[in-house]
């Protein structure tokens, strides 16, 4: 309990900080007069009061956080913050005569904050505009990470910013400090994120989107969330120009934001261009898109230019874990949607806003496989694993191997749980994979033309758990379940 109390104190601060974000949909609701403005002050007051009670009640438990505290806090934050995020959805939908169950509201909130982009809503175009702004804003807040934001804007908390940053950062490499202080690193990353967001929103607006549409799709693009305010997703606009712009910004957001920060701050452009993970990420996304485009053209589905546009847009969208769609790609040759879903597990970089296994882990795994093959032929050869000219230590390799084992076990276990509920195999497996990768649309009953509302409440909770595990990269959450974690 003495370990948990300081963590709960910081969690209270995070809830208070998060409550302030509800001011954005409140302002939109008042401006657009969509009739639900009153729900946001109520939800904000409830969340702020709950966070304030925790903070004040535990004000004497102020201490520097240890690594174990970071793991506890990040797990609690990604479980508790969706409760606050779900409250405006529950109140607003009840007010407009479209009552929402707690299960569906929590799922929608988790989907937004984890940048998964799955939804249980139908009739998105008829929802109050502020509700759609809130849904898409959740993705933007969760994209770079609420804990990293807290480190950036609350430097005087005295809560161990380094431990929060390491617990929140995605990928196996978490210890790189881009500035002397972790606060500066967090500010730098959020600064790059905000600059990309501004550029994306302006580009969408200048290309023909209405201002609010541009804002919401900017939230969904740079976060690689893909949650759209329209039932037809990107197909609502029927604009090739907008699709090409989306492809460009999704490619940018799929790469490590730390590389952009270093390139802008220190002028290390050469390191940026030569980074092996970035090159592998962009090569996989663009190469996969070109391959699917060629397949669509050969199969006679589209003319060459249209096949190129649709192939690149959907492969980049799904493989980057965004999940936008402009057509029902399940009608394509079956190889294409399966390939896209498989790529969603590997085609984003560590330090990006995407989900999945991360490209750097696949590169390390590939290099380790090469080393083992060499050892079969030359048992005494000394061949360290190198990535980008640097030696990858055995602890990092063992960490990657452990992650891959746990990832496969989690994917199979949760898929089998859904199969126990008599869900068809394609829908069960793809729903878990899409949730674990934080991708959104899957195959079968949860494809791009459908929603997760077709699932039962129990099935939705399984997918919700998969989304949280995917956002926490599994090991952080599972560490809480081990006796060693709680042993002094």
FIVEX-933243 format. One line per 3 residues: number of its first residue (from 1); for each residue x, y, z of N, C-alpha, C. Coordinates in steps of 0.2 Angstrom, whole numbers. Layout:
NUM> X:Y:Z:X:Y:Z:X:Y:Z  ...
***
This chain:
1> 4:-6:0:0:0:0:4:6:0  10:6:4:14:12:4:17:13:-3  18:8:-7:20:9:-14:14:12:-19
4> 8:10:-17:2:12:-21:0:19:-20  1:22:-14:-2:28:-12:2:34:-16  8:34:-17:11:40:-21:9:39:-28
7> 8:33:-30:6:32:-37:-1:35:-38  -6:34:-33:-13:36:-34:-13:44:-33  -8:47:-29:-8:54:-29:-6:57:-36
10> -1:54:-40:0:57:-46:-5:55:-51  -9:49:-50:-14:48:-54:-20:53:-54  -21:56:-48:-26:61:-47:-24:67:-51
13> -18:69:-51:-15:75:-55:-17:74:-62  -15:67:-65:-17:66:-72:-24:67:-73  -28:64:-69:-36:65:-70:-38:72:-70
16> -35:76:-66:-36:83:-66:-34:87:-73  -28:85:-75:-25:87:-81:-30:85:-87  -32:79:-87:-36:76:-92:-43:80:-92
19> -45:81:-87:-52:84:-86:-52:91:-90  -46:94:-90:-46:101:-94:-47:100:-101  -45:94:-104:-46:93:-111:-54:94:-113
22> -58:93:-109:-65:93:-110:-67:100:-112  -63:105:-111:-65:112:-113:-65:112:-121  -62:108:-124:-62:109:-132:-69:107:-134
25> -72:101:-133:-78:100:-135:-83:104:-132  -82:107:-126:-87:112:-124:-87:118:-128  -81:121:-130:-81:127:-134:-84:125:-141
28> -83:119:-144:-86:118:-150:-94:117:-150  -96:114:-144:-103:113:-143:-107:120:-143  -103:125:-139:-106:131:-138:-106:135:-145
31> -101:134:-149:-101:138:-155:-105:135:-160  -106:128:-160:-110:125:-165:-117:124:-163  -119:126:-157:-125:125:-154:-129:118:-155
34> -125:113:-153:-127:106:-155:-132:103:-149  -133:107:-144:-138:105:-139:-135:101:-133  -129:100:-133:-126:95:-128:-121:99:-124
37> -120:105:-124:-115:109:-121:-115:107:-113  -120:106:-110:-121:106:-103:-117:99:-100  -116:94:-104:-114:88:-102:-106:89:-100
40> -103:94:-104:-96:94:-103:-94:97:-96  -97:103:-94:-95:105:-87:-97:100:-82  -102:96:-83:-103:91:-78:-98:86:-78
43> -96:83:-83:-91:78:-84:-84:81:-81  -83:87:-83:-76:90:-81:-76:91:-74  -82:93:-71:-82:94:-64:-81:88:-60
46> -84:82:-62:-84:76:-59:-77:73:-59  -74:73:-65:-67:71:-66:-62:75:-62  -63:82:-62:-58:86:-59:-59:85:-51
49> -65:84:-49:-66:83:-42:-63:76:-39  -64:71:-43:-61:65:-42:-54:65:-41  -51:68:-46:-43:69:-46:-41:73:-41
52> -44:79:-39:-43:83:-34:-43:80:-27  -48:75:-26:-49:72:-20:-43:67:-19  -41:64:-24:-35:59:-23:-29:63:-22
55> -28:69:-25:-22:73:-25:-21:76:-18  -27:79:-15:-27:82:-9:-26:77:-3  -30:71:-4:-30:66:1:-24:63:2
58> -20:63:-3:-13:59:-3:-7:64:-3  -9:71:-2:-4:76:-3:3:75:1  2:71:7:8:70:11:13:64:8
61> 10:60:3:14:55:0:17:57:-6  21:62:-5:25:65:-11:32:62:-11  34:59:-16:41:55:-16:43:54:-23
64> 49:53:-24:52:52:-31:49:45:-33  47:44:-39:44:38:-41:50:33:-44  49:27:-42:54:22:-44:52:18:-51
67> 56:14:-54:53:11:-60:47:7:-59  46:3:-53:40:0:-52:34:4:-51  35:10:-49:30:15:-48:27:17:-55
70> 32:18:-60:31:20:-67:26:15:-70  28:8:-69:24:3:-72:17:3:-69  16:4:-62:10:4:-59:6:10:-62
73> 9:16:-63:5:22:-65:3:21:-72  7:19:-76:5:19:-83:-1:14:-84  -1:8:-80:-6:3:-81:-13:6:-78
76> -12:10:-72:-18:13:-69:-21:18:-74  -16:22:-77:-19:28:-81:-23:26:-87  -20:21:-90:-23:18:-96:-30:14:-95
79> -31:13:-88:-37:10:-86:-42:14:-83  -40:20:-80:-44:24:-76:-46:30:-81  -42:33:-85:-43:39:-89:-49:37:-93
82> -50:31:-96:-56:30:-100:-62:31:-97  -62:30:-90:-68:31:-86:-70:38:-87  -66:43:-86:-67:50:-87:-69:51:-94
85> -66:48:-99:-67:50:-106:-74:47:-108  -76:42:-104:-83:39:-106:-89:43:-104  -88:47:-99:-93:51:-95:-96:56:-100
88> -93:60:-104:-96:64:-109:-100:60:-114  -98:55:-116:-101:50:-121:-108:48:-118  -108:45:-112:-114:43:-109:-119:48:-108
91> -117:54:-106:-122:60:-104:-124:63:-111  -120:64:-116:-122:67:-122:-127:62:-126  -125:56:-126:-130:51:-130:-136:50:-127
94> -136:50:-120:-143:50:-116:-147:56:-118  -144:62:-118:-147:68:-119:-150:69:-126  -147:66:-131:-150:66:-138:-154:60:-140
97> -156:56:-135:-160:50:-136:-157:44:-139  -150:44:-138:-147:38:-141:-143:35:-135  -146:32:-130:-143:29:-124:-138:24:-126
100> -132:25:-122:-126:21:-123:-125:17:-117  -123:10:-117:-122:6:-111:-115:8:-109  -113:7:-103:-106:8:-100:-101:4:-104
103> -103:-2:-106:-98:-6:-110:-96:-3:-116  -101:0:-120:-100:3:-126:-96:10:-125  -98:13:-120:-95:20:-119:-87:19:-117
106> -86:14:-113:-79:13:-110:-75:10:-116  -78:6:-120:-74:3:-126:-72:9:-131  -77:14:-132:-76:19:-137:-70:24:-134
109> -71:25:-127:-65:29:-124:-59:26:-124  -58:19:-123:-52:16:-124:-49:16:-131  -54:15:-135:-52:15:-143:-49:21:-145
112> -52:27:-142:-49:33:-144:-42:35:-141  -42:34:-134:-36:35:-131:-30:31:-133  -31:24:-134:-26:20:-137:-25:21:-144
115> -28:25:-147:-27:27:-155:-29:21:-159  -34:17:-156:-36:11:-160:-40:13:-166  -45:17:-164:-50:19:-169:-56:15:-171
118> -57:9:-167:-63:5:-167:-69:9:-165  -75:7:-167:-80:11:-164:-86:6:-164  -91:8:-159:-97:5:-159:-103:9:-161
121> -101:15:-164:-107:20:-166:-108:18:-173  -115:19:-174:-117:19:-181:-121:26:-182  -122:29:-188:-125:35:-188:-120:41:-186
124> -114:40:-187:-109:45:-184:-111:52:-187  -113:53:-193:-115:59:-196:-120:63:-192  -124:59:-189:-130:63:-185:-128:64:-178
127> -122:62:-175:-121:63:-169:-119:71:-168  -120:73:-162:-118:80:-160:-111:81:-162  -110:87:-165:-103:88:-168:-98:88:-162
130> -100:90:-156:-95:90:-151:-93:83:-148  -98:79:-149:-96:72:-147:-91:69:-152  -92:70:-158:-87:68:-163:-80:71:-162
133> -80:78:-160:-74:81:-158:-70:78:-152  -74:76:-147:-72:73:-141:-69:66:-143  -72:62:-147:-70:55:-149:-63:56:-153
136> -63:61:-157:-56:61:-161:-51:65:-157  -53:69:-153:-48:73:-148:-44:67:-144  -48:62:-141:-45:57:-137:-39:54:-141
139> -40:53:-147:-34:50:-151:-28:54:-151  -29:61:-152:-24:65:-152:-20:66:-145  -24:66:-140:-21:66:-133:-17:60:-132
142> -20:54:-134:-17:48:-132:-11:46:-137  -11:49:-143:-6:48:-148:1:48:-145  3:54:-143:10:55:-140:10:52:-133
145> 5:52:-130:5:49:-123:3:54:-118  -2:53:-113:-4:58:-108:1:58:-103  5:53:-102:10:54:-96:16:58:-99
148> 18:57:-105:23:61:-108:21:69:-108  14:70:-109:12:77:-109:12:79:-102  11:75:-97:11:77:-90:18:79:-88
151> 23:75:-90:30:77:-89:32:84:-92  29:85:-98:31:91:-102:28:97:-98  21:97:-96:18:103:-94:18:103:-86
154> 19:98:-83:19:98:-75:26:96:-72  31:100:-74:38:99:-72:39:99:-64  35:102:-61:36:103:-54:33:98:-49
157> 30:93:-52:27:88:-48:31:84:-44  37:84:-45:42:80:-41:40:73:-41  38:70:-47:36:63:-47:40:58:-51
160> 46:61:-53:51:56:-57:49:56:-64  50:62:-67:48:62:-74:51:57:-79  57:55:-77:61:50:-80:58:43:-80
163> 55:41:-74:51:35:-74:45:35:-78  41:41:-78:35:41:-81:37:41:-89  42:44:-91:43:44:-98:45:37:-101
166> 49:33:-97:51:27:-98:46:22:-98  41:23:-94:35:18:-93:30:19:-99  30:26:-102:25:27:-107:28:26:-114
169> 35:27:-115:37:27:-121:36:20:-125  35:20:-131:34:14:-135:40:11:-138  41:5:-138:47:1:-141:52:-1:-136
172> 57:-5:-138:61:-8:-133:67:-3:-130  68:3:-134:73:8:-132:70:13:-129  70:14:-122:66:19:-118:71:24:-115
175> 78:23:-115:82:27:-110:85:33:-114  84:34:-120:87:39:-124:85:46:-122  89:50:-119:87:57:-117:90:62:-123
178> 85:65:-126:86:70:-131:89:77:-129  87:78:-122:90:84:-119:92:82:-112  96:87:-109:99:85:-102:93:83:-97
181> 87:86:-98:82:85:-93:76:81:-97  73:77:-94:67:73:-97:62:78:-98  61:83:-94:55:88:-96:56:91:-103
184> 63:93:-104:64:96:-111:63:91:-116  64:84:-115:63:79:-120:56:79:-122  52:78:-116:44:78:-117:42:84:-121
187> 44:90:-119:42:96:-122:44:96:-130  50:93:-131:52:93:-138:48:89:-142  46:83:-140:42:78:-143:35:80:-145
190> 32:84:-139:26:86:-140:26:92:-145  31:96:-145:32:102:-150:32:99:-157  36:94:-158:36:91:-165:29:89:-167
193> 26:85:-162:19:83:-163:14:88:-165  14:94:-161:10:99:-162:11:103:-169  18:103:-171:19:106:-177:16:102:-183
196> 17:95:-183:14:91:-188:7:92:-188  4:92:-182:-4:93:-181:-6:99:-185  -3:105:-184:-4:111:-187:-4:111:-194
199> 2:108:-197:3:107:-204:-3:103:-207  -4:97:-204:-9:92:-206:-16:96:-207  -18:99:-201:-25:102:-201:-25:108:-207
202> -20:112:-207:-20:117:-213:-20:114:-220  -17:108:-221:-17:105:-227:-24:103:-229  -27:99:-224:-34:97:-225:-39:102:-227
205> -38:108:-223:-43:114:-224:-42:117:-231  -35:118:-233:-34:121:-239:-36:116:-245  -36:110:-244:-38:105:-249:-45:104:-250
208> -49:107:-245:-56:107:-246:-61:105:-241  -57:102:-235:-62:100:-229:-64:106:-226  -70:106:-223:-73:111:-218:-68:111:-212
211> -68:117:-209:-63:118:-203:-64:113:-198  -70:111:-196:-71:106:-191:-69:99:-193  -70:97:-199:-68:91:-202:-61:91:-203
214> -58:96:-205:-50:96:-205:-47:95:-198  -50:98:-193:-48:97:-186:-48:90:-184  -54:87:-185:-55:80:-182:-51:75:-186
217> -50:76:-193:-46:72:-196:-39:73:-195  -37:79:-193:-30:80:-191:-29:76:-185  -34:76:-180:-33:72:-174:-32:65:-175
220> -36:63:-180:-36:55:-182:-30:53:-186  -27:58:-190:-21:56:-194:-14:56:-190  -13:62:-187:-6:62:-184:-5:57:-178
223> -11:56:-175:-11:51:-170:-11:43:-172  -12:43:-179:-13:36:-182:-19:32:-179  -24:36:-177:-30:33:-174:-35:31:-179
226> -37:36:-184:-41:34:-189:-49:34:-187  -50:36:-181:-57:37:-179:-60:43:-183  -65:42:-187:-68:47:-192:-75:49:-189
229> -77:55:-190:-84:58:-188:-89:56:-193  -87:52:-199:-92:50:-204:-92:42:-204  -98:40:-206:-99:33:-207:-95:30:-213
232> -94:34:-218:-90:32:-224:-83:33:-223  -80:35:-217:-73:37:-216:-71:42:-221  -65:40:-224:-62:45:-229:-66:45:-235
235> -70:40:-236:-74:40:-242:-79:45:-243  -81:48:-237:-85:54:-237:-84:59:-241  -77:60:-242:-75:66:-246:-74:65:-253
238> -73:59:-255:-72:57:-262:-67:61:-266  -61:62:-262:-56:67:-265:-49:63:-265  -47:62:-271:-40:59:-271:-35:64:-268
241> -35:70:-269:-30:75:-266:-30:74:-258  -36:73:-255:-36:72:-248:-33:66:-246  -34:61:-250:-31:54:-248:-24:54:-249
244> -21:58:-254:-14:58:-255:-11:62:-249  -14:67:-247:-12:71:-241:-11:67:-235  -17:63:-234:-17:58:-228:-11:53:-228
247> -10:50:-234:-4:46:-235:2:49:-233  3:55:-235:10:58:-233:10:59:-226  5:62:-222:5:63:-215:5:56:-211
250> 2:51:-214:2:45:-210:9:42:-211  13:43:-216:20:40:-217:24:44:-212  23:51:-211:27:55:-207:26:52:-200
253> 20:51:-198:18:49:-191:20:42:-189  22:38:-194:24:31:-193:31:31:-191  35:36:-192:42:36:-190:43:39:-183
256> 49:38:-180:51:40:-173:51:47:-173  47:50:-168:47:57:-168:53:60:-165  57:56:-161:63:58:-159:68:60:-164
259> 68:56:-170:72:58:-176:71:65:-178  64:67:-179:63:73:-181:65:79:-176  65:77:-170:67:82:-165:74:83:-165
262> 78:78:-166:85:78:-166:87:82:-172  84:80:-178:86:83:-184:84:91:-184  79:93:-181:77:100:-181:82:104:-176
265> 83:100:-170:87:104:-165:94:104:-166  97:98:-168:104:98:-169:107:98:-176  102:97:-181:104:97:-188:107:91:-190
268> 105:85:-187:108:79:-188:104:75:-194  104:78:-200:99:76:-205:102:69:-208  109:69:-208:112:62:-210:110:56:-206
271> 109:57:-199:107:52:-195:100:50:-196  96:55:-198:89:54:-199:88:50:-205  91:52:-210:91:48:-217:93:41:-216
274> 98:40:-212:102:34:-212:99:29:-207  94:31:-203:91:27:-197:88:21:-200  90:15:-198:88:9:-201:81:7:-200
277> 78:9:-194:71:8:-193:67:12:-197  68:19:-198:64:23:-202:64:21:-209  70:19:-212:70:16:-219:66:10:-220
280> 67:5:-215:63:-1:-215:55:1:-214  53:5:-210:46:7:-209:43:10:-216  47:15:-219:44:18:-225:45:13:-231
283> 50:9:-231:50:4:-236:45:-1:-236  43:-3:-230:38:-8:-229:31:-5:-231  29:1:-229:23:4:-230:22:6:-237
286> 27:9:-240:27:11:-248:27:4:-252  32:0:-250:32:-6:-254:26:-11:-254  23:-11:-248:17:-15:-247:11:-12:-251
289> 11:-5:-251:6:-1:-255:7:-2:-262  13:-2:-265:14:-3:-272:12:-10:-274  14:-15:-270:12:-22:-271:5:-23:-272
292> 1:-21:-267:-6:-21:-267:-9:-18:-273  -6:-12:-275:-9:-8:-281:-8:-12:-287  -2:-16:-288:-1:-20:-293:-5:-26:-294
295> -7:-29:-288:-11:-34:-287:-18:-32:-290  -21:-26:-287:-27:-24:-289:-28:-23:-297  -22:-20:-300:-22:-19:-307:-22:-25:-311
298> -18:-30:-309:-18:-36:-312:-24:-40:-312  -28:-40:-306:-34:-43:-305:-40:-40:-309  -38:-34:-312:-43:-30:-315:-48:-26:-311
301> -47:-25:-305:-51:-22:-300:-52:-14:-302  -46:-11:-304:-46:-4:-305:-41:-3:-311  -42:3:-314:-37:6:-318:-31:7:-315
304> -25:8:-318:-18:8:-315:-18:14:-310  -20:20:-312:-19:26:-307:-24:25:-301  -30:23:-302:-34:22:-296:-32:16:-292
307> -29:11:-295:-26:5:-291:-20:8:-287  -16:12:-290:-11:15:-286:-13:19:-280  -18:23:-281:-20:28:-276:-24:24:-270
310> -28:19:-272:-32:15:-267:-27:10:-264  -23:7:-267:-18:2:-264:-14:6:-259  -11:11:-261:-6:15:-256:-10:18:-250
313> -16:21:-252:-19:24:-246:-21:18:-241  -24:13:-243:-27:8:-238:-21:4:-235  -16:2:-239:-10:-1:-236:-7:3:-230
316> -6:10:-232:-2:14:-227:-7:15:-221  -14:16:-223:-18:17:-218:-19:11:-213  -20:5:-215:-20:-1:-211:-14:-3:-208
319> -9:-3:-212:-2:-5:-209:1:0:-204  -1:6:-205:2:11:-200:-3:11:-194  -8:7:-193:-12:6:-188:-17:12:-187
322> -18:16:-193:-23:21:-193:-30:19:-194  -31:15:-199:-38:12:-200:-43:16:-204  -41:22:-208:-45:25:-212:-47:20:-218
325> -53:22:-221:-55:18:-227:-59:22:-232  -58:22:-238:-62:25:-243:-66:21:-247  -65:14:-246:-69:9:-249:-69:3:-245
328> -74:-2:-246:-73:-8:-242:-68:-13:-245  -62:-13:-243:-57:-17:-246:-58:-24:-244  -63:-26:-241:-64:-34:-240:-67:-37:-246
331> -69:-32:-251:-71:-35:-258:-65:-36:-262  -59:-34:-260:-53:-35:-264:-51:-42:-264  -47:-45:-268:-44:-51:-267:-41:-52:-260
334> -43:-58:-257:-42:-59:-250:-35:-58:-248  -30:-59:-252:-23:-58:-250:-22:-51:-248  -25:-46:-251:-24:-39:-249:-26:-37:-242
337> -32:-38:-240:-34:-36:-233:-30:-40:-228  -29:-47:-229:-25:-51:-224:-18:-48:-224  -14:-46:-229:-8:-43:-229:-8:-37:-225
340> -13:-33:-227:-13:-26:-223:-14:-27:-216  -18:-32:-213:-19:-33:-206:-12:-36:-203  -9:-40:-207:-2:-43:-204:3:-37:-204
343> 3:-33:-209:8:-28:-209:7:-23:-203  1:-22:-201:-1:-18:-195:3:-19:-189  5:-25:-188:9:-27:-182:16:-25:-182
346> 19:-23:-188:26:-22:-188:28:-15:-192  24:-12:-195:26:-7:-200:26:0:-197  27:1:-190:27:7:-187:34:7:-183
349> 37:13:-182:43:14:-178:42:15:-171  46:13:-167:46:14:-160:47:22:-159  43:25:-154:43:32:-154:38:36:-159
352> 34:32:-162:29:35:-167:23:34:-163  17:37:-166:11:36:-163:7:30:-165  10:25:-168:7:19:-170:8:14:-165
355> 4:8:-166:4:3:-162:8:-3:-165  6:-9:-162:10:-15:-165:16:-17:-161  20:-22:-165:26:-24:-162:32:-19:-162
358> 32:-15:-167:37:-10:-169:42:-13:-173  44:-9:-178:49:-11:-183:56:-13:-180  58:-9:-175:64:-11:-172:65:-18:-169
361> 59:-20:-166:60:-27:-164:60:-32:-169  57:-31:-175:58:-35:-180:65:-35:-183  68:-29:-183:75:-29:-186:80:-33:-181
364> 79:-32:-175:83:-35:-170:82:-43:-171  76:-45:-171:74:-52:-172:77:-55:-178  77:-51:-184:80:-53:-190:87:-54:-190
367> 90:-49:-186:98:-49:-185:100:-55:-181  96:-56:-176:97:-62:-172:97:-69:-175  92:-69:-180:91:-75:-184:97:-76:-188
370> 99:-71:-191:105:-71:-196:111:-73:-192  112:-71:-185:118:-73:-181:117:-81:-180  111:-83:-178:111:-90:-177:112:-94:-183
373> 110:-92:-189:111:-96:-195:119:-96:-196  122:-91:-195:129:-91:-196:133:-95:-191  130:-96:-185:133:-100:-180:133:-107:-181
376> 127:-109:-185:127:-116:-187:132:-118:-192  135:-113:-196:140:-115:-201:147:-114:-197  147:-108:-193:154:-106:-190:152:-106:-183
379> 153:-111:-179:151:-111:-172:155:-106:-168  161:-105:-170:166:-101:-166:166:-94:-168  162:-92:-173:162:-85:-175:159:-80:-170
382> 163:-75:-170:160:-69:-165:157:-64:-170  150:-64:-169:146:-59:-174:141:-56:-169  143:-50:-167:138:-46:-163:132:-44:-167
385> 126:-43:-164:120:-40:-168:121:-33:-168  121:-30:-174:122:-23:-175:116:-20:-178  114:-14:-176:108:-10:-179:110:-3:-179
388> 111:0:-185:113:6:-186:120:8:-184  124:3:-185:131:4:-183:133:3:-176  127:1:-172:128:0:-164:127:-7:-163
391> 131:-9:-158:130:-16:-155:124:-16:-151  119:-21:-152:113:-23:-148:115:-28:-143  115:-26:-137:117:-30:-131:112:-36:-130
394> 115:-42:-127:110:-47:-126:104:-46:-122  105:-42:-117:99:-40:-113:93:-38:-117  95:-33:-122:90:-31:-127:87:-36:-131
397> 91:-41:-134:89:-46:-138:84:-51:-134  86:-52:-128:82:-57:-124:75:-53:-122  75:-47:-121:69:-43:-120:64:-44:-126
400> 67:-43:-132:63:-44:-138:60:-51:-139  65:-56:-138:62:-63:-138:57:-64:-133  57:-61:-127:52:-62:-122:46:-59:-124
403> 46:-53:-127:40:-49:-130:37:-53:-135  41:-55:-140:37:-59:-145:34:-65:-143  37:-69:-138:33:-75:-135:27:-73:-132
406> 27:-67:-128:21:-65:-124:16:-63:-129  18:-59:-134:13:-56:-139:10:-62:-142  13:-67:-145:10:-73:-148:5:-76:-143
409> 7:-77:-137:3:-81:-132:-3:-77:-131  -3:-70:-130:-8:-66:-129:-13:-66:-135  -11:-65:-141:-15:-66:-147:-19:-72:-148
412> -15:-78:-146:-19:-84:-147:-24:-85:-141  -22:-83:-135:-26:-84:-129:-33:-80:-130  -32:-74:-132:-38:-70:-133:-42:-72:-139
415> -39:-74:-144:-43:-77:-150:-47:-83:-148  -44:-87:-144:-47:-93:-142:-53:-92:-137  -52:-87:-133:-58:-84:-129:-64:-82:-133
418> -62:-78:-138:-68:-76:-142:-71:-82:-146  -67:-87:-148:-70:-93:-151:-74:-97:-146  -73:-97:-140:-77:-100:-135:-84:-97:-135
421> -85:-91:-137:-91:-87:-137:-95:-89:-144  -92:-93:-148:-95:-95:-155:-95:-90:-160  -90:-85:-159:-88:-81:-164:-85:-84:-170
424> -86:-82:-176:-83:-86:-182:-75:-84:-181  -71:-89:-184:-64:-88:-183:-61:-82:-186  -63:-80:-192:-60:-74:-195:-61:-68:-191
427> -67:-67:-189:-69:-61:-185:-65:-61:-178  -65:-67:-175:-62:-68:-169:-55:-66:-169  -51:-69:-174:-44:-68:-174:-42:-61:-176
430> -46:-59:-181:-44:-52:-184:-46:-47:-179  -52:-48:-175:-54:-43:-170:-48:-42:-164  -46:-48:-162:-40:-47:-157:-34:-44:-160
433> -32:-46:-166:-26:-44:-169:-27:-36:-170  -32:-34:-173:-33:-27:-174:-33:-23:-168  -36:-26:-162:-36:-22:-156:-29:-22:-153
436> -26:-28:-153:-19:-28:-150:-14:-24:-154  -15:-23:-160:-11:-19:-164:-13:-11:-164  -19:-10:-161:-22:-3:-160:-23:-1:-167
439> -26:-5:-172:-27:-4:-179:-34:-2:-180  -39:-5:-177:-46:-3:-178:-50:-8:-182  -51:-7:-188:-55:-12:-192:-51:-19:-193
442> -55:-24:-193:-52:-31:-194:-55:-34:-201  -56:-40:-200:-59:-44:-206:-66:-47:-204  -69:-50:-208:-76:-53:-206:-81:-48:-204
445> -84:-49:-198:-89:-45:-195:-87:-38:-193  -80:-37:-192:-78:-31:-189:-73:-27:-195  -75:-28:-201:-72:-25:-206:-73:-18:-207
448> -70:-14:-212:-71:-7:-213:-78:-5:-214  -83:-9:-216:-90:-7:-218:-94:-9:-212  -91:-11:-206:-95:-13:-200:-92:-10:-194
451> -95:-11:-188:-93:-8:-182:-92:-14:-177  -89:-13:-171:-89:-18:-166:-95:-18:-162  -100:-15:-164:-107:-16:-161:-110:-22:-162
454> -107:-26:-167:-110:-33:-169:-108:-38:-164  -103:-36:-159:-101:-41:-154:-105:-40:-148  -105:-46:-144:-108:-45:-138:-104:-41:-133
457> -107:-40:-127:-103:-36:-122:-97:-40:-120  -97:-46:-118:-91:-50:-116:-86:-50:-122  -88:-50:-128:-83:-50:-133:-80:-43:-134
460> -84:-38:-133:-81:-31:-133:-76:-30:-127  -78:-33:-121:-73:-32:-116:-66:-36:-117  -67:-41:-121:-60:-45:-123:-56:-40:-127
463> -60:-37:-132:-56:-33:-137:-54:-26:-133  -57:-24:-128:-55:-18:-124:-49:-20:-120  -48:-26:-117:-42:-28:-114:-37:-29:-119
466> -38:-31:-125:-33:-32:-130:-30:-25:-132  -34:-20:-132:-32:-13:-134:-28:-10:-129  -29:-11:-122:-25:-9:-117:-19:-12:-117
469> -19:-19:-118:-13:-23:-118:-8:-21:-124  -11:-19:-129:-7:-17:-135:-4:-10:-134  -8:-6:-131:-5:1:-130:0:1:-124
472> 0:-4:-120:5:-4:-114:10:-9:-116  10:-12:-122:15:-17:-125:15:-23:-121  10:-25:-118:9:-31:-114:13:-32:-108
475> 20:-32:-109:24:-34:-103:23:-29:-97  22:-23:-98:21:-18:-93:15:-20:-88  10:-22:-92:3:-24:-88:4:-31:-85
478> 7:-35:-88:8:-42:-86:13:-42:-80  18:-37:-80:22:-37:-74:19:-36:-67  13:-33:-68:9:-32:-62:7:-38:-59
481> 6:-43:-63:3:-50:-61:8:-54:-58  14:-52:-58:20:-57:-56:21:-56:-48  22:-61:-44:24:-60:-37:30:-56:-36
484> 35:-57:-41:41:-53:-40:40:-45:-40  35:-43:-44:34:-36:-44:32:-33:-37  28:-37:-33:26:-34:-27:30:-36:-21
487> 36:-40:-22:40:-42:-17:45:-36:-16  46:-35:-9:51:-30:-8:58:-32:-9
***
